[in-house]
Amino acid sequence: MPRRDDIAAAFDAARDYEGEARIQRKVADELAARIASLALPPEPRLLEIGCGTGFLTCALGENGIGGDWLVTDLSAAMVERCRAGLGNTARSRFAVLDGENGTPDGGPFDLVCSSFALQWFADAPAALARMRDWLAPDGRIVVATLLSGTFAEWRAAHEELGLAAGTPAFPPVEAFAALNPEVLEVTYHTETHASAARFLRAIKAIGAGTARGNHRPLTPAQLRAVMAQFERNHCRVTYEVATLVITRQEP
């Protein structure tokens, strides 16, 4: 995976996240509705990992989820944008946190939630197993994250030319099944772009353009060839999304 500071820097510079992150907003809305259907305590202690500009945070509020919130992201700029959009209250706190390697303040939590952040972890299943220790008895982890089938069309445009894409190696669904979640659902979301250049601009605008750590950049001629192949394949990309619900069961 890319280095953590490279990921944070890319999201710090994501100037048009709200305008380009259509799939991210849709998935966050669906995740919030799922969380609202759960039997949470009346005033849950909530931790959000990877808040971004606040898609999930806002959707949770719109679905009537109150309580004591700790809203975090690896990117300081994203935390500030989320805070600016929502505002500090006595019941909400904002903090920069590396959700994979750091430790949050204020636990245990009744709910740990995240939408489209865990795919940037070096080992998302191991991180989820660690997050179980942050939960109160009967607390839940509810997350949506990307799977290995994401951007298959962009990778195919490279492979058809004998090249390798820099797309990070997102985990397969089998990696999460080993956690024995009570819910593990896979959905597919497709987006079509006007051109290859438009796709690349959109990815950069949402901070998702950081290549995997060992990727050798393409030459300009190779990139032009890949873009042309992608356009021959209709500029369509698929997001393969896993939604998980994990409950901390007391013995």
N, C-alpha and C positions, 0 to 999 in steps of 0.2 A: 504493500500500500504506500501511497505518498507519505512524506513526513508530516507530522502534526502541524509544524509551523507553516509549511506550504499550504496545507488545507485551510488553516486559519487565515492566512494572508489572502487566499482566493476568495473566501467569504467576506473578509473585510472589504474587498474591492467589488463586491457584487452589487452594482449600483441600481440595477433594474430588476431586482428579484421579484417584486410584486407583479411587474408587468409580464414577465416571461415564465414564471413558475406555475403554469396552469395545472399540470398534473399534480404538482405538490400541494396546491390548494385543495383540489378535489379529494385527494387521499386524506389530507388533514381533516376536512369536513366529515368524511366517512368515519375516520377514526374517532373523532369527537362524539359522533352519534352513537358509536358502539360503546364508548366509555359511559355516556349518559344512560345507557340501558343497564348498566351493572348496578348491583346492590352495594353502593359505596356508603360509608358513614355519612351522617348529615353534614359534617364539617370536615372533609377529608384533608389530610396532610398530603400535599401533592408535590412531586418533583418532575419537572420537564427537562429532558435532555435534548439539546440541539433545537432551541426555540426558533432560530432564524429570525425573520421579521415579525413573527407572531401568528402565523396561520392557525396552528393548533391551539395556541393560547387563547386567541380570540374566539375560535369555534367552541372551545370548552365553556367559556363564559356565556356565549349565546345559547348553549345547551343547558344552562343553569347549574354548572358545576362551580360551587363556591369552595370555601375552606381556606387553608393556609398554604399558599403557593410559593415554591422556590423554582424560579424560571432561569434556566442556564443555557449557555452555548460556549463552544470553544472559541468563537470569534467575539472579541470585545465590541467590535462595531455592530454585530448583529444583536448583541445584548442591549446596546444603547438604542438601536432602532426599535426593538421590541418594547423596551421601557417607554420610549417616547410615544409609541402608539397606544400603549395601555395605561401608563401612569403608575407610579408607586402608590400603594395603599398600605394600611397597617397589616393587611393580610397577604400582601404579595411582596416578594423580594426577588432581586435579579442579581446574578453572579456569573462571572466567567468560570467555566468548569470544563475540564477534560473528562467527559463522561466515561471514557474507557479506563483511564488510569488514575483519575482524581477521586476524592472522597467528598461528598456533599455535607454541608452543615444541616442540622435540624431534623435528622431522622429520629426514629423510623418513620417510613412513609406508608400511607394507605394506598397510594397510587404512584407508580413511576411510569411516565409515558414519553413517547418520542415518535416523531414522524419524519422519516427520510434523513436520519442522522447516523444510524448504526452502520450503514454501508461504508462509512469512512473509517470504521474501526479496523485495526489489524486482525482482531479475532472477535467478531460480534457475538457468537454463541458463548464464548468464555466470559465476555463482558456481561451478558445477560445472567449467566450463572452467578457472577459476583454481585449483580444488582439485587438478587434475591435476598442477600444479607442486609439490604437497606430497607426491607419491607417490615411493616408491623405484621403480627399474626393475621392471616387471611387477606393481607395486602396483595395487590396485583401489579404486574408489569403488563402494559398494553402498548405495543409498538408496531409501526409499519416501517419496513426497510426494503431495499432493493435486493434482488436475487441475480444470479449469474446470467439469466436470459436478457437482462436489460441492455439495450443498445446493440442487440444482436445484428441488426441491419448495418450499423456503422462498422462493426468488426468484420462482417461479411464483405463489405466493400474493400477492406484491406486484404482479407484472405484471398479474394478472387484475383488479386494482383501479386500474391506471394509476399505480402507485407503483414506486419503485426500492429494492431491498434494499441494506443496508450491507455485505453479504458481500464480502470482498476478492476481487479479480479473479484467481483462481488461473490459472496458464497452461494452455493446451491441450497435448495430447500432442505435437503437431507441433513445439512449441518445443524439446522434448527430443530429438526424432528428428534434429535438425540436428547433435547432438553425436556421432552415429554410435556409440551404445553397443552393446556386444556383446549386451546383453539390454535390452529395453524392453517390459515387459508391463503391461497395464492390467486391473485387476480392479475389481469393484463390490461394495460392502458396504452393506446396507440396515439401518436401525434405525428402529423405530416407538416413538413416545413416547405417554404417556397423554394428553397435552394439549399445546397450544402453550406454555403457561406452563412445563410440565415440560421441554420442549425448550430453552427459553431459559435456564432455571435450569441445565440440564446443560451448555450451551455456556459459560455464565459460570463454572461450577464447574471446568471444565478449562482456563480461561484463553483460550478461543478466541472471545470475544465482541467483540474489538476491531474496529470498523468500518473500512472503507477511508477513506483520508485526506480525500477530498472529499465524504463522505456527509453529507447534511443529515438530522438526526434526524427521525423521524416525530412527529407530534402524538400525544397519548394516544388520541384518537379514531381516527386512522389505524392506530395499532398494534393497537388492539382489533379493528378490521376485518380487518387482515391475520391476526391470530391466529385469528379466527373462520373465515376462508377456509382457512387451513392445517388447521384441524380438520375442515372439510368435505372436505378432501383426505386425511384419515385420518392426519395427523401423522407421515407417513413421510418420512425423509430418506435420501439416497444419498450415499455417499462414493465418488468416482471416484479410484482410487489408481494411480499409476505406480510401478513398481519398475524401477530401472536398475542395470546393472552396467557400469562403464567401466574398462578396463584401460589403464595407461600402457605403451604399446608402445615399446620402444627402436628407433631406426632401424637 
